[in-house]
Amino acid sequence: MYKNNKNWLPWLVLALLGLFLIFGHNAALQIICKIIGVGLILLAVPGIIDWWKEKSQAPEAIASLLTNTVFCLLGLWILFSTQSFINLINIVLGLIIIVISLAMLYSAWKLRHTSAIVMSAIGIVIGIIVACCNAATTLFAVAAGAGLIYTAITGYLSQKAMEA
């Protein structure tokens, strides 16, 4: 995401959500959705605050602000309209993974960081798979959980590599 964001919390939240989806797929879907909503808000708010402090007009900063704003609004929607989210959970989680991966791809491409480009491309493929899975299956829970964990790990590693 935004290369000046030194916050590891968003990546931790994504990884924890992924673990919960893998190991807690039999838990009530309402609880999973509430956790995802809170997680998205926790993912987005630090990026919005970072932009607000710096007010950078750089393309990466604007892209990060827009992405974080969408994630914050999505988290609020999930918290307050859980049933409508449940009907679209596979598409929404797939799109979350794709958007994060595209943001990482943009930064990696600009810096010509080959391993980050490859990791981002894999993340996009995982996001597409998650978006196409049926949300009622265990395969969806495992695919979505693995996708979120992969996105968290590669996002954190890409952020660290691009900061160096």
C-alpha positions in Angstrom: 0.0 0.0 0.0 1.3 3.5 0.7 5.1 3.1 1.1 5.4 5.6 4.0 2.9 3.6 6.1 5.1 1.8 8.6 2.1 0.3 10.4 2.1 -3.5 10.7 -1.4 -3.6 12.3 -3.3 -3.9 8.9 -1.3 -7.0 8.0 -1.8 -8.6 11.4 -5.6 -8.0 11.1 -5.7 -9.6 7.7 -3.7 -12.6 8.9 -6.0 -13.1 11.9 -9.1 -12.8 9.8 -7.6 -15.5 7.5 -6.8 -17.8 10.4 -10.3 -17.3 11.7 -11.9 -18.2 8.4 -9.8 -21.3 8.0 -10.2 -22.7 11.6 -13.5 -21.1 12.5 -15.5 -21.8 9.3 -18.2 -23.6 11.3 -18.7 -20.6 13.6 -21.7 -18.4 13.1 -21.4 -16.4 9.9 -22.7 -13.3 11.6 -19.7 -13.3 14.0 -17.3 -13.8 11.1 -18.9 -10.9 9.3 -18.7 -8.6 12.3 -15.0 -9.4 12.8 -14.4 -8.8 9.1 -16.1 -5.4 9.3 -14.1 -4.4 12.4 -10.9 -5.7 10.7 -11.5 -3.7 7.6 -12.0 -0.5 9.7 -8.8 -1.3 11.6 -7.0 -1.9 8.3 -8.2 1.4 6.8 -8.1 4.0 9.6 -4.3 4.1 10.1 -3.8 4.7 6.4 -6.4 7.5 6.4 -4.8 9.0 9.5 -1.3 8.8 7.9 -2.6 10.6 4.7 -4.3 13.2 6.8 -1.1 14.0 8.7 1.0 14.2 5.6 -1.6 15.4 3.0 0.7 14.2 0.3 -0.5 14.7 -3.3 1.7 11.9 -4.6 -0.2 9.3 -6.7 0.7 6.5 -4.3 -0.7 8.6 -1.4 -3.9 9.4 -3.2 -4.4 5.7 -4.2 -3.8 4.7 -0.6 -6.3 7.2 0.7 -9.0 6.1 -1.8 -8.3 2.4 -1.1 -8.4 2.9 2.7 -11.6 5.0 2.4 -13.3 2.2 0.4 -12.2 -0.3 3.0 -13.5 1.8 5.9 -16.9 2.3 4.2 -17.0 -1.4 3.4 -16.3 -2.3 7.1 -19.1 0.0 8.2 -21.5 -1.5 5.7 -20.6 -5.0 6.9 -21.2 -4.0 10.6 -24.5 -2.4 10.0 -25.9 -4.5 7.1 -24.5 -8.0 7.9 -27.1 -10.0 6.0 -26.6 -8.2 2.7 -22.9 -8.8 3.1 -23.4 -12.5 3.8 -25.1 -12.8 0.4 -22.1 -11.3 -1.3 -19.2 -12.4 1.0 -17.3 -14.4 -1.5 -17.3 -11.5 -4.0 -16.4 -8.9 -1.4 -13.5 -10.8 0.1 -12.2 -11.7 -3.4 -12.4 -8.0 -4.3 -10.6 -7.0 -1.1 -7.7 -9.4 -1.9 -7.6 -8.1 -5.5 -7.6 -4.4 -4.5 -4.8 -4.9 -2.0 -2.8 -6.9 -4.5 -3.4 -4.3 -7.2 -2.2 -1.5 -4.8 0.9 -3.6 -4.0 1.5 -4.3 -7.7 1.4 -0.6 -8.5 4.0 0.2 -6.0 6.2 -2.8 -6.9 5.9 -2.1 -10.6 6.9 1.6 -10.1 10.0 0.4 -8.1 10.7 -2.5 -10.5 10.7 -4.9 -7.5 10.5 -8.3 -9.2 9.6 -10.5 -6.2 6.9 -8.0 -5.0 5.4 -8.0 -8.6 5.2 -11.8 -8.6 3.7 -11.9 -5.1 1.1 -9.2 -6.1 0.2 -11.2 -9.2 -0.3 -14.3 -7.2 -2.5 -12.4 -4.8 -4.7 -11.2 -7.7 -5.2 -14.8 -8.9 -6.1 -15.9 -5.3 -8.6 -13.0 -5.1 -10.2 -14.1 -8.3 -10.5 -17.7 -7.0 -12.1 -16.5 -3.8 -14.5 -14.3 -5.6 -15.6 -17.3 -7.8 -16.1 -19.8 -4.9 -19.5 -20.5 -3.4 -19.7 -18.9 0.1 -21.5 -21.9 1.5 -18.6 -24.3 1.1 -15.7 -25.2 3.3 -13.5 -24.6 0.2 -14.5 -21.0 0.3 -13.6 -20.6 3.9 -10.2 -22.2 3.4 -9.5 -20.3 0.1 -10.6 -17.0 1.6 -8.6 -17.6 4.8 -5.5 -18.6 2.8 -5.9 -15.6 0.5 -6.1 -13.2 3.4 -3.1 -14.7 5.1 -1.1 -14.7 1.9 -2.1 -11.1 1.3 -1.0 -10.1 4.8 2.3 -11.8 4.6 3.2 -10.6 1.1 1.9 -7.1 1.8 4.1 -6.9 4.9 7.1 -8.3 3.1 6.6 -6.1 0.1 6.2 -3.0 2.3 9.5 -3.8 4.1 11.3 -4.6 0.8 10.2 -1.3 -0.8 11.1 0.7 2.3 14.7 -0.6 2.2 
